[in-house]
Amino acid sequence: MWEQIRANRIRSAWVVAGMGVLLAMTGVALGVVFGGANEGGMVVGGVIALVVWFILWLTSISQGDKVMLRMAGARRIQKKDHPQLWNVVEEMTIASSLGRMPAVYIVDDPSPNAFATGRKPENCAVAVTTGLLRTLDRDELQGVIAHEIGHIKNRDVALMVTAGVMVGAIALLAEIGLRAMWYGSMTGGRRRSRSSGNSGGAEGVMMIVAVALVILAPILAQLVYFALSRRREYLADASGAMFTRYPEGLASALEKIGGVKSPQVDQSRVTAPMYIVRPLRKGEAMAARGSMSSTHPPIRERVKILRAMGGGADYAAYQDAYASVTGKKELLGQRTLAGSAPVAAVEGTGRGAVVSPLASGAALAAEPASETTAQRGRQASDAFLAASGYHRVVCGGCDAILKIPAEVMAKVEACPRCHASIDKAYPAP
């Protein structure tokens, strides 16, 4: 993915500059709205906007990944919390030659989805929802994790984190401006404006343009953000197929994720392009996920491409399948294709196509060959609760497993089911 990594670095620079210009224009527009069409108000508004842009750009460099994870409500887990997920991430880190294993997070959300974040491999992270862990088997989970690590490997996440923070800044300024204008009109701001004098029609035109820019700026920023995300999903799919050597795993996972009709808890437009499939919103039709205004390519098309790879799992096989399904020829660069050795696809094993030599043999042996949806869901919920600081204690009277928040652990003395005293020295397995 040589061309993609280089292109993403160039795009990152253009996104920072372009979003900065749009943010400055929004600030100037706010200066016109509140300070009048004079040079002083415009300069003050522009300077304030650029200061906000600079602060948020620094934030995106140093804390952008943490901001995205916090917005999604993600909790970091350790290997003991969910051994299977940990081992899959470990396996795909080695298969992709990433160099350093990403931090692993779980989001408490019944809708299946996943995303990656982090500006570089040293501080990257992979987050999956509890719904994803409940819905997918191990081969499918491996395909999704490989897709997300593909984003990290291709430096997609650095670009999207930067763009996401900038979109949030523009939306924030525009929202402040619109609310302030509404409040000013309700408290007689228009009368004060007329009493202060009007220098003519030119000022009125500038005011209209300024108000229009305040309204349109977040829409324009969002369109730029959407345009960045569609092509990179194909490239991450190609990487996922390459790392697992099992394109069917990712194809099956996308089908399952796309078939779930429950809306996602995270409804933020800033984090939406980060997910493997755009989050379904409340009251939204499933078909909207594949519309022209969507942040992602149509799921059916992505699945078709993966299944059209035939017996290959390399970049060249994906390029041929992409051209066959979409009718478009160029996706992967010539340098990437030239350096791609033929790789044959493997059959699914029920436990993953690639096993890391660093993965614990005991942990892999403990993973059942097949699990029910209920069992997977329980494991995912327990992992999230453990990451959130809950303690699991077995009641000696009725063998109930109690999940107790850390802040009330000292206050709980008896089992709420059988009222027997509980021994906190014996945590649940």
PyMOL commands that set and color helices and strands:
alter all, ss='L'
color gray80, all
select helices_A, chain A and resi 2-35+39-62+64-72+83-95+121-123+130-135+138-153+156-186+189-195+201-244+247-259+272-274+286-290+299-307+315-326+334-338+361-366+373-387+406-411
alter helices_A, ss='H'
color red, helices_A
select strands_A, chain A and resi 74-76+103-107+114-117+125-129+391-394+401-404
alter strands_A, ss='S'
color yellow, strands_A
deselect
rebuild
show_as cartoon
